[in-house]
Amino acid sequence: MKTEIGIKTANTAEIAQSLNSLLADENVLYIKTRKAHWNVEGPDFLAIHRFFEEQYKQLEDLIDDIAERIRTIGHYAEATLAGFLAETHLLEETRAKNDSAGFMKSLLADHETIIIHLRENIDRFDEKWQDKGTSDFITGLMEKHEKMAWMLRAHLK
């Protein structure tokens, strides 16, 4: 059944594409955060292991919210690793050292990449595609990433 929510069909297709790209970023960041959680080493292991767990749980919720937003506007969420890697703005990485500071710097850079991308696109959802709901939605996502980035940054001081 066609979704009738006051947004042109052509616009919902573009919105869904943009959200699927964001979904890809979130999934790559989630896996990188899990990797940090599993592999961090050092005298601060337990505290940082728990910290990364808190962060990946927050990302799990964001991922679900984005996929559900895509479905809300009548499209399907990307759900393959190949699709995520094709759409992401982030890079996978190999680490020589599994220290907390190294993981945190890398994750912080990824959060900041997502924050900038979201900030640059907030108005596009509202003005170009006439979707205030998604504009508001990604504003909320941006604020959550800003807080997660702040937590990482605070550990690095």
C-alpha positions as CSV (number, residue, x, y, z in Angstrom):
1,M,0.0,0.0,0.0
2,K,1.3,3.5,-0.9
3,T,2.4,5.7,1.9
4,E,0.4,9.0,1.9
5,I,2.0,11.4,4.4
6,G,2.1,14.6,2.4
7,I,5.6,14.2,0.9
8,K,6.0,13.7,-2.9
9,T,6.9,10.2,-3.9
10,A,10.0,11.4,-5.7
11,N,11.1,13.2,-2.6
12,T,10.6,10.2,-0.3
13,A,12.9,8.2,-2.7
14,E,15.7,10.8,-2.3
15,I,15.1,11.0,1.5
16,A,15.3,7.2,1.8
17,Q,18.5,7.2,-0.2
18,S,20.0,9.9,2.1
19,L,18.8,8.0,5.2
20,N,20.2,4.7,3.9
21,S,23.6,6.4,3.5
22,L,23.3,7.6,7.1
23,L,22.3,4.0,8.1
24,A,25.5,2.8,6.5
25,D,27.6,5.3,8.5
26,E,25.9,4.3,11.7
27,N,26.5,0.6,11.1
28,V,30.1,1.0,10.2
29,L,30.6,3.2,13.4
30,Y,28.7,0.6,15.4
31,I,31.1,-2.2,14.2
32,K,34.1,0.0,14.9
33,T,32.8,0.7,18.4
34,R,32.2,-3.0,19.0
35,K,35.8,-3.7,17.8
36,A,37.1,-1.2,20.3
37,H,35.0,-2.7,23.1
38,W,36.3,-6.2,22.3
39,N,39.9,-5.4,21.7
40,V,40.9,-2.5,23.9
41,E,43.9,-3.2,26.1
42,G,45.8,-1.4,28.8
43,P,45.6,-0.4,32.4
44,D,42.2,1.3,31.9
45,F,40.7,-1.8,30.2
46,L,37.7,-2.4,32.4
47,A,36.5,1.2,32.5
48,I,37.0,1.7,28.8
49,H,35.5,-1.7,27.9
50,R,32.3,-0.6,29.7
51,F,32.4,2.9,28.2
52,F,32.5,1.5,24.6
53,E,29.7,-0.9,25.5
54,E,27.5,2.1,26.5
55,Q,28.4,3.8,23.2
56,Y,27.6,0.8,21.0
57,K,24.3,0.3,22.8
58,Q,23.4,3.9,22.0
59,L,24.3,3.3,18.4
60,E,22.1,0.2,18.3
61,D,19.1,2.4,19.1
62,L,20.1,5.0,16.5
63,I,20.4,2.4,13.9
64,D,16.9,1.0,14.6
65,D,15.4,4.5,14.6
66,I,16.9,5.3,11.2
67,A,15.7,2.1,9.7
68,E,12.2,2.7,11.1
69,R,12.2,6.2,9.7
70,I,13.0,4.9,6.3
71,R,10.1,2.4,6.6
72,T,7.8,5.2,7.9
73,I,8.3,7.2,4.7
74,G,7.4,4.0,2.7
75,H,10.8,2.7,1.6
76,Y,13.1,-0.2,2.6
77,A,16.1,0.0,4.8
78,E,19.5,-1.2,3.5
79,A,20.4,-4.4,5.5
80,T,23.5,-5.8,3.9
81,L,27.2,-5.3,4.7
82,A,28.0,-4.8,1.1
83,G,25.4,-2.2,0.8
84,F,26.6,-0.4,4.0
85,L,30.2,-0.4,2.7
86,A,29.1,1.0,-0.7
87,E,27.2,3.8,1.0
88,T,29.2,4.9,4.0
89,H,31.2,8.0,4.4
90,L,33.5,6.3,6.9
91,L,36.5,4.0,6.4
92,E,37.3,0.7,8.0
93,E,40.6,0.5,9.7
94,T,43.3,-1.9,10.8
95,R,45.0,-1.1,14.1
96,A,48.5,-2.0,15.1
97,K,47.9,-1.0,18.7
98,N,44.7,-1.6,20.7
99,D,45.0,1.3,23.2
100,S,42.1,3.3,24.4
101,A,43.3,6.6,23.2
102,G,43.8,5.3,19.7
103,F,40.4,3.8,19.5
104,M,38.8,7.0,21.0
105,K,40.5,9.3,18.5
106,S,39.3,7.2,15.6
107,L,35.8,6.9,16.9
108,L,35.7,10.6,17.7
109,A,36.7,11.4,14.1
110,D,33.9,9.2,12.8
111,H,31.3,10.9,15.1
112,E,32.5,14.3,13.9
113,T,32.2,13.2,10.3
114,I,28.6,12.1,10.9
115,I,27.8,15.3,12.8
116,I,29.1,17.5,10.0
117,H,27.2,15.5,7.4
118,L,24.0,15.7,9.4
119,R,24.4,19.4,10.0
120,E,25.0,20.1,6.3
121,N,21.8,18.2,5.3
122,I,19.2,19.3,7.9
123,D,17.9,22.1,5.7
124,R,17.8,20.0,2.6
125,F,15.2,17.6,4.2
126,D,13.0,20.6,5.2
127,E,13.5,23.0,2.3
128,K,14.3,20.8,-0.8
129,W,12.2,17.7,0.1
130,Q,9.5,19.4,2.2
131,D,10.0,16.9,5.1
132,K,10.1,18.7,8.4
133,G,9.8,15.3,10.2
134,T,13.0,13.9,8.9
135,S,14.7,17.3,9.3
136,D,13.7,17.2,13.0
137,F,14.7,13.6,13.2
138,I,18.2,14.1,12.0
139,T,18.6,17.1,14.2
140,G,18.0,14.8,17.1
141,L,20.5,12.3,15.8
142,M,23.1,15.0,15.4
143,E,22.6,16.1,19.0
144,K,23.1,12.4,20.2
145,H,26.3,12.2,18.2
146,E,27.5,15.5,19.6
147,K,27.0,14.1,23.1
148,M,28.8,10.9,22.3
149,A,31.7,12.8,20.7
150,W,31.9,15.0,23.8
151,M,32.2,11.9,25.9
152,L,35.1,10.6,23.7
153,R,36.7,14.0,23.7
154,A,36.6,14.3,27.5
155,H,38.5,11.0,27.8
156,L,41.2,12.3,25.5
157,K,42.1,15.5,27.6
